[in-house]
Amino acid sequence: MSNAKSGRKRKSSGRGRRAGDDEPRGEGGPDEAAAFIAETAADLVRLARSHRLELLEHLLQMAELEAKEYLRLRGKKKLS
C-alpha cells in the first residue's frame, strides 16, 4: 500500500516545543488524554454492543479499563 495521498498526516517534527516539554501544545496532558480515551471508549463500547460486535466491544472495554486504571494510579501518585 502506497502512503502517497493516503489521507494520513505525518506527525509533527516537534518544532515549536520547549526542550523537556513532554506535552504537545494545546492538547492537554496525559491525564486529560486518558480521561478522553476512557469516555470515548465507553461510548464506542455501547455502539459496538448495540450492533452485536462482540470482539470490538471486548477490545474497547479493555481500552476503557486501561485508561481508567491509568487515571486511578496517577491519582494515587499525586496524593503521595
C-alpha positions, 0 to 999 in steps of 0.5 A, a space after each residue: 500500500 502506497 502512503 502517497 495521498 493516503 489521507 494520513 498526516 505525518 506527525 509533527 517534527 516537534 518544532 515549536 516545543 520547549 526542550 523537556 516539554 513532554 506535552 504537545 501544545 494545546 492538547 492537554 496532558 496525559 491525564 486529560 488524554 486518558 480521561 478522553 480515551 476512557 469516555 470515548 471508549 465507553 461510548 464506542 463500547 455501547 455502539 459496538 454492543 448495540 450492533 452485536 460486535 462482540 470482539 470490538 466491544 471486548 477490545 474497547 472495554 479493555 481500552 476503557 479499563 486501561 485508561 481508567 486504571 491509568 487515571 486511578 494510579 496517577 491519582 494515587 501518585 499525586 496524593 503521595 
